[in-house]
């Protein structure tokens, strides 16, 4: 079995993450509900762990674990599914193989006992990806996937109409061959319109797996997950923007999705585990071959890493403090004669714009070289100060900063104004545009 190195020091060769839905605050649950949820998570995670420890493969483990959760009436999937406005169940599920990107999904099932088993059959036994409604239940019959009578679904008896019942289930797995898989199953949102389909059976919205990046399962307001291609976006951020799995999930949870929308579980190809929610709670759990085994009904700070959580406090004053620190550091670096360090807060992109004396320079390298040409030695660089900073937020993730710069030098002191535009990237604030002028203000030649 190949050993995969996690981002930490220990070696991982398999890992599993599960969720049992995001939503209400477990503090408001009674002891019985808390216990059935905890027991359910524990049972499913134990089965998944044992299967993987014996060398079980990712897809089989996802199917096994989700089936267990579907049979558990504590969750909103299979047996415990919520009801539509008309008091019926309509079940959705999907599964995806990270190795081949084969996938299968079912929607609006009314009689299939385990939607996840049928989703797997759609993947392996048909040329299609998604079967819905009557045709899908008929396909279950042809495939000998068990059908049940409507009274099998217990939700109505267990959960009073007044209490919204959360508990979509999902599972992501990395097996000891390095293969990823993901699956999700749900009864959808309670009192949904008949025929409504959420994100859980939509590949790329509620479920996604690809061996080059990660496996993802989401839970929450499905319409938002579909609009933002949430599960695929985690992989895309890793693939194209080189984000870590944690940054990718954090960005989506805190920037793309509004607070209260749901949660995500994700697992990278290296076995890095991420569980996050922006709702009061999310039932979830994780285990891996290093011996990790934990289940939760709520995660501290929603599972968000502390650095982003601080920035996420989101107040303008937090942004002002962060940007002030950045500019102060720039001044220090300049005064130590280190132009490369001074340039660090600039956006390392061809699209960076720097304008000075009516001349516009585009691109990071050109800007850096421009500075080096104009200030060839520490004598020319002099001593820099920034004064009278004014912060003007441009929405949540951008800021305009106005100020005065002064360069004390023996022979030719300089002084001028600047206008900076900064954007908040997952790794922090960056200057994306810098305009400086000398005072009295230069006139740009027409
Ligand atoms: N995402 C599911 C749906 O919209 C519901 C949930 O996860 O609670 O169907």
Boltz pocket constraint, residues with backbone or C-beta under 6 A from the ligand:
constraints:
  - pocket:
      binder: B
      contacts: [[A, 21], [A, 22], [A, 166], [A, 167], [A, 168], [A, 186], [A, 187], [A, 188], [A, 189], [A, 197], [A, 198], [A, 199], [A, 200], [A, 206], [A, 218], [A, 219], [A, 220], [A, 221], [A, 222], [A, 223]]
      max_distance: 6.0
